[in-house]
Amino acid sequence: MDLLKIFSKNNTNSKTVAKERLKLVLINDRADISPKFIEMLKSDITRVVSEYMVIDEEGFDIKLTRTKRESDDAPIPALVANIPIVKVKDKNIK
C-alpha cells in the first residue's frame, strides 16, 4: 500500500505543476500580454533599476501571475519581478 501512495503522490505533484502552468497560460491570454511584450518590460525595468543599483541580470525574473484585489477579492493579473540586487550605486541625492 505504501508503494501505491508513492506513485499517487508523484501523480499529484505532476498534476499540480501542470495545473499551475495552465493557470499561467490562461492569465497571459486573458491579460492579452505576449511573451515579447513581457521581454520588453523586463528590458525597460532592467534599464531603469540599473541606474540606481547593480543587479544580477542572470537571476532577474519577471512573470505574470494572479492575485486577488483587496477591495472585493476578485482575481486579477499581477506582474511580479524578482530582481537580485548586487549593490546600491552611490548617488548624490539632491
PyMOL commands that set and color helices and strands:
alter all, ss='L'
color gray80, all
select helices_A, chain A and resi 2-31+35-50
alter helices_A, ss='H'
color red, helices_A
select strands_A, chain A and resi 53-55+61-68+75-82+85-88
alter strands_A, ss='S'
color yellow, strands_A
deselect
rebuild
show_as cartoon
